[in-house]
Amino acid sequence: MSYSAPANKKIGQQPSFMQSRRLARIYCLEDFEAAARRHLPKPIFGYVAGAAENEASYRDNRAVFDEFGFMNRVLRNVSERKTSTTLLGQRYSAPFGIAPMGISSLTGYRGDLAQARAAETAGIPMILSGSSLIRVEEIMAAAPNTWFQAYLPAEESKIYDLIDRVETAGVKTLVITVDSAVVPNRENNLRSGFKTPLQPSFKLLWDGLTHPSWSVGTFLRTFAHHGMPHFENNSAECGAAILSRNASRDFSGREHLDWKVLSGIRRRWKGDLVLKGLLHPDDVAMAKRHGVDGVILSNHGGRQLDGAISPMRALPKAMEVAGDMSVMIDSGFRRGTDVIKALALGASSVFIGRPFNYAASIGGQAGVEHAINLLLSELRADMGMLGIVRLTELEPDMLVDLYKLKASRTHQQGSAR
Ligand SMILES: Cc1cc2nc3c(=O)[nH]c(=O)nc-3n(C[C@H](O)[C@H](O)[C@H](O)COP(=O)(O)O)c2cc1C
């Protein structure tokens, strides 16, 4: 199976005048954050940007990349570089994709659709969140290669109803997020005033008035064209409305989920099954034993257990036990060089969250395509400078563990004294 989008072809949807102005000064994925901070009301931006408690995991997700350096090669004729890759038996144009993000259609107008269409056009995977506001059926009709991520409902029968629904919708790859057995402490959301469902208040109104471009271009436009958004895909039925004075969203009831439940899902789901949110090698081994097709090593972008290590630190041990099971990874990836470091350590693909959310927010589908193009260009340039033409040439010995190098030098200097 493969996408029709040709590998490495420049993609591009025409942005509106406002979107082009916003995108004109975005030169790398990290630039999207400042633009989104200006565009979005504080609680909404805070929801996307924030992480759990002291944000230790969030910081480690970026810090880890500085601990690896490259040992690049020269004079190797790198004129025929290709970024294409095979993942779960499917050919993709790049070794990265869009991670699942709940309520993306609140940050950007029809945000999930913008991300899914941009990914489909570019030939990269996009994972629709179970906590999304657009029906999975509509997304699959527009972008038939989209993957679906589920937060499992509490009751087994409801889990199976959801699985049957997404299968009927045409989903071929089901991702189950398993790092969310309990609700994390995201006090940062409370500080910035974010809550789901959103509660109408003077503060919310004021935030809206002071960010007119989001209020008119995303919020009011959504209500005008599609009515009140609901959590459409948490279960087989439509869930709570996004804006409500008294409805509550039920995040509880997942504490009891275990590998036995997973076995039942594996028996029921005939497509590719991926588990997201693992770090421990024993869990990776368990996933393999349960017939899972792939895992995504992840600390949820630092949004779950604060202090959980960067998945990059978990990758080498995970590779030792994964065998032929695909090991994917997310959390903190922003640069082509970050992606290359993970692939060199054995990852099959990398997923990226926040920057694509910001991109859809400020630039719609064209914004997401701009983000994909930026990362693709970095990746192609990095491959050339590294001295490779295929991603399969990446090997762990192209990386130097700078932390270990420094430690051994200090040790040598100590013994010489
Ligand atoms: C706004 C937001 C919403 C998210 N919602 C979900 C979700 O619904 N399901 C899920 O499995 N992960 C969710 N995540 C986690 C991402 O899938 C991913 O693991 C994380 O964003 C990767 O880190 P990065 O943002 O640093 O790239 C969310 C992340 C963000 C930023």
The ligand as an SDF file (V2000), in Angstrom:
LIG
                    3D

 31 33  0  0  0  0  0  0  0  0999 V2000
   -2.9440   19.9590   23.0150 C   0  0  0  0  0  0  0  0  0  0  0  0
   -2.5590   18.5220   23.1210 C   0  0  0  0  0  0  0  0  0  0  0  0
   -3.5490   17.5510   23.1570 C   0  0  0  0  0  0  0  0  0  0  0  0
   -3.1940   16.2030   23.2380 C   0  0  0  0  0  0  0  0  0  0  0  0
   -4.1790   15.2620   23.1920 N   0  0  0  0  0  0  0  0  0  0  0  0
   -3.8430   13.9560   23.1330 C   0  0  0  0  0  0  0  0  0  0  0  0
   -4.8360   12.9700   22.9350 C   0  0  0  0  0  0  0  0  0  0  0  0
   -6.0100   13.2730   22.8000 O   0  0  0  0  0  0  0  0  0  0  0  0
   -4.4340   11.6810   22.8870 N   0  0  0  0  0  0  0  0  0  0  0  0
   -3.1220   11.2920   23.0260 C   0  0  0  0  0  0  0  0  0  0  0  0
   -2.7950   10.1130   22.9710 O   0  0  0  0  0  0  0  0  0  0  0  0
   -2.1590   12.2300   23.1840 N   0  0  0  0  0  0  0  0  0  0  0  0
   -2.4820   13.5310   23.2280 C   0  0  0  0  0  0  0  0  0  0  0  0
   -1.5010   14.4780   23.3410 N   0  0  0  0  0  0  0  0  0  0  0  0
   -0.0840   14.0610   23.3550 C   0  0  0  0  0  0  0  0  0  0  0  0
    0.4670   13.9930   21.9280 C   0  0  0  0  0  0  0  0  0  0  0  0
   -0.1430   12.9640   21.1970 O   0  0  0  0  0  0  0  0  0  0  0  0
    1.9840   13.7640   21.9130 C   0  0  0  0  0  0  0  0  0  0  0  0
    2.2760   12.6420   22.6950 O   0  0  0  0  0  0  0  0  0  0  0  0
    2.7710   14.9710   22.3980 C   0  0  0  0  0  0  0  0  0  0  0  0
    2.1580   16.1690   22.0430 O   0  0  0  0  0  0  0  0  0  0  0  0
    4.1620   14.9300   21.8010 C   0  0  0  0  0  0  0  0  0  0  0  0
    4.9350   15.9520   22.3150 O   0  0  0  0  0  0  0  0  0  0  0  0
    5.2220   17.3450   21.5460 P   0  0  0  0  0  0  0  0  0  0  0  0
    3.9690   18.1520   21.6430 O   0  0  0  0  0  0  0  0  0  0  0  0
    6.3490   17.9110   22.3530 O   0  0  0  0  0  0  0  0  0  0  0  0
    5.6280   17.0280   20.1380 O   0  0  0  0  0  0  0  0  0  0  0  0
   -1.8230   15.8260   23.2980 C   0  0  0  0  0  0  0  0  0  0  0  0
   -0.8470   16.8190   23.2650 C   0  0  0  0  0  0  0  0  0  0  0  0
   -1.2000   18.1470   23.1680 C   0  0  0  0  0  0  0  0  0  0  0  0
   -0.1130   19.1820   23.1010 C   0  0  0  0  0  0  0  0  0  0  0  0
  1  2  1  0
  2  3  1  0
  2 30  2  0
  3  4  2  0
  4  5  1  0
  4 28  1  0
  5  6  2  0
  6  7  1  0
  6 13  1  0
  7  8  2  0
  7  9  1  0
  9 10  1  0
 10 11  2  0
 10 12  1  0
 12 13  2  0
 13 14  1  0
 14 15  1  0
 14 28  1  0
 15 16  1  0
 16 17  1  0
 16 18  1  0
 18 19  1  0
 18 20  1  0
 20 21  1  0
 20 22  1  0
 22 23  1  0
 23 24  1  0
 24 25  2  0
 24 26  1  0
 24 27  1  0
 28 29  2  0
 29 30  1  0
 30 31  1  0
M  END
$$$$
